[in-house]
Amino acid sequence: MWPRAFTSAPATGFSRKTMAKTVRLEVPIKGMDCAQCAHHVEKAIAQLPGVAAVEVFLAAEKAVVHGDPQQLDLVAIRQAVAAAGYLVPEMPEAPTSRERVPRHFTVLLAAVFALVLLVVVAGEWLGLFGKLNAAVPFPLGLALVLVGGYPV
């Protein structure tokens, strides 16, 4: 996600008064391969106005920027990272309501599974599955399980 929302957060090395005015911003960065790459990105972001502190994490592929919310500019951070030769990926779009599973579908699916479970438990109590096992040969039952579970 680019960027993570501004949140008030304490940063190391700041006085209590400065911490109250400082925000923390996480920016994903792609293309860093070594510690020197992380150092280049850190220097590029640290030169921007409003930046109080920068931490670049190579393994996490992100930079954590602490600074003044009035002066920090997300576009400037992106441009500084690009000028250093690295990429700040676009923020992925949030899923729309159509992409989410509707609530009634989830309830219907749960009801179907509950009904199947009820039939299995009641059938076991009444001894119906012993008769069914004798009627269906093992290879046919195995084939049905394999075909039904194939995509899994």
N, C-alpha and C positions, 0 to 999 in steps of 0.2 A: 504494500500500500504506500502511496506517496502523497503527501507526507503524512505521518501520523499527526493527529491533532495537537495543537498547542495545549500543554498542560503545565500548571505550575509545579515545579519540582526543585528540590534543593540540589545545588551543584557544589562539588568540592571546591574549596578555596574562596568561597564568597562569604561576605559578612551576612548577618541575619537581615539587615536592611536591604542589601542587594538581592538576596535570595527571594524576597517577597516580590521583587520586580522582574525576576528572571523567569523565562519559560524554557521548556525542554522540547526539542523537535527531533524526531527520528526520521532520517532520510535514507532510503535504500540506494545503494550504489553498486552497479555492475561493472565488471571488467578489471577489478583489482586482482593481481596475482601474487604480490609479494608485499613485504613490509614497507619497501620504498614507495610502492604505489599508494599505500595508505598514508604515508607521510606527505606525498604530493597533494593528495586530496585534503588532508588536514591543513596544510599551509594555504591552499587555495581558499578554503572556507574561512579560515581564521582572519584573512585580510579583509573580509567583508565588514561593512559598518553594522554595528549592533551586536556582533558576535563577541561573547565574553569568553567562551571556552568551546573547544571542539574535541570530540573523541571519535576516532575512526576505528571500527572493528572489522578487521580483514575477514575473519572466519564468518561473521554474521552478515557481511556485505552491507554494512550500514554505517552512517555517521550520526552521532548524537550531538546536536548543536544547542548550546545554552546561550541565551542572549536576551536582549531587550525586545519585547513584542512590538514596540512601536517602530523599530528600525530593521528588524529581520525581514528580508524579502525572499520569498520562496523562489521566485524567478531568478533572482541574483544568485542564489545558492545553486540552482540547476545550471546556470550559465558558468559559474566558477568551476563546477565539477566537470562540465563539458570542455571547458578551456584547458583543464588539467589532463584531458584525454580519456575521461571515463563517462559512464552513462548513468543517468537517473531514470529508471523506468517509469512509464506512465502509470498513474493510479488505476487499478482495475475497477471497472464499474460494479456497483452493487447489484446483486441479483434482483430482478424485477419480481413482482408478485406472481406473474405467470409462471416463472421458473420454479417457484416453491411448490411443494406438494400441498394441495388443498387439505384443510382440516377434515372435511367429510370423507375424503378418500382414506385418510389414516384411520378414522373411526371404523369405516367399512372393512378395511383390511384386518383390523383387530377383531372385529365381530366374526369374520370368516374364520380366522385362526381359533378363536374361542369355541366356535361351533364344531370345528374339526376335532379339537381337543376333547370336547364333551362327547362326541361320537366315539372317539377312540377309548376314552375311559369307560363309558357305558358299555361299549362292545366287549371290552376286556372283562368287566364284571359279569356280563351275561354269558360269556364263553363263546361269543360269535367268531372271534378271531381264530380259535382252534379249528373250527369248521372251514373258515376262509383259507387258512394256511394249507389245509388238506386239498382244497379245490384248485388252488393256483400253484402250478409247479414252480420250483425255485428258480430255474433259468428265466422264466417269463417275468417273475417279480424282479429279478436282478436287472433284466433288460429295461423294465419300466423305470426303475430307480436311476439307472445310468442315463437314459434318454431324457428323463425329466430334470435331472440335475446337471446336464451337459454344460450349459453356459457358466455354471459356477465353477 
